[in-house]
Amino acid sequence: MRNAAFQMYDDDVLSPVVVTSVSSYRPVRFPTRNIVTPIVLLWGDSDSLVDINTMLAQLPGHTVAKRLHTYEHLDILWGRNVHIDVIPEVLASLELRHAKEQTIAEVDSRDELQDESIVDPIHCI
């Protein structure tokens, strides 16, 4: 995050870009605040490539950040203890999200059943 911003990646330097008065371009910022899906961010506290505070400031408020001690940038993918430190966190996040979805579905289902069981006194003659 050299520019301290999430930006659209533009391999061809054609679009999406903002043309400036100088013969250069500036990639368009990625609209991270529009993200509505759950975000669980696992980050290494030894990562020299990412400023976590800058990143979190640009992500939506519902982002859950979990620090992994001594992890560097790619250790989260290929680190020696990924099976201990990373994969259980990912699975726990998925299970928690699934449980929340199940609860919402159950409440919706109960509400539908309750709506169907309400008798309209005007039409019960």
SVG drawing of the C-alpha trace seen along z (x, -y; Angstrom):
<svg xmlns="http://www.w3.org/2000/svg" viewBox="-70 -20 79 48">
<polyline fill="none" stroke="black" stroke-width="0.4" points="0.0,0.0 2.6,-2.5 -0.1,-5.1 -2.0,-4.3 -5.2,-3.6 -7.0,-0.7 -6.9,-1.4 -8.2,0.3 -5.6,2.4 -4.9,1.3 -2.5,3.5 -3.0,1.7 -2.9,-1.8 -6.1,-2.6 -9.0,-2.5 -10.3,-3.2 -7.9,-6.1 -8.2,-9.8 -6.3,-11.9 -4.3,-14.6 -2.7,-17.8 0.6,-16.0 1.0,-13.2 0.5,-10.6 -2.4,-8.8 -3.8,-8.0 -5.7,-4.8 -9.2,-5.2 -9.8,-4.4 -11.6,-1.2 -14.9,-1.9 -14.1,0.2 -16.8,-1.5 -19.4,0.1 -18.5,3.6 -21.4,5.2 -20.1,8.8 -18.4,9.9 -14.7,9.3 -12.3,11.1 -8.8,9.7 -5.9,11.9 -2.7,9.8 0.8,10.4 2.3,8.0 5.7,8.4 4.3,7.4 6.4,4.6 4.3,4.3 1.0,3.2 0.2,0.5 -2.7,2.2 -4.0,-1.1 -4.3,-2.7 -5.9,0.4 -8.5,0.7 -9.3,-3.0 -10.4,-2.4 -12.4,0.8 -16.0,0.9 -16.7,0.7 -17.9,4.4 -14.4,5.6 -13.0,8.0 -9.2,7.9 -7.2,10.6 -3.4,10.1 -1.1,13.1 2.1,12.6 5.4,12.8 3.7,13.4 5.0,11.6 3.1,10.8 3.0,14.3 3.3,16.3 -0.5,16.3 -0.5,18.4 2.7,20.4 3.8,20.1 5.0,23.1 2.1,22.9 -0.8,22.0 -2.6,25.2 -2.5,23.9 -2.8,20.1 -4.7,19.4 -6.9,22.3 -8.8,22.6 -9.5,18.8 -10.9,19.0 -13.0,22.0 -14.3,20.4 -15.3,17.3 -17.1,19.3 -18.9,21.4 -19.9,18.2 -21.2,16.6 -23.2,19.8 -24.7,19.9 -25.8,16.3 -27.4,17.1 -29.1,20.1 -30.5,18.0 -31.8,15.4 -33.4,18.1 -35.1,19.7 -36.5,16.3 -37.8,15.6 -39.4,19.0 -41.1,18.5 -42.3,15.1 -43.8,16.6 -45.6,19.4 -46.8,16.9 -48.2,14.6 -50.0,17.6 -51.6,18.6 -53.0,15.1 -56.7,15.2 -58.4,12.2 -61.5,11.6 -63.3,9.7 -63.3,12.7 -64.0,15.4 -67.8,15.4"/>
</svg>
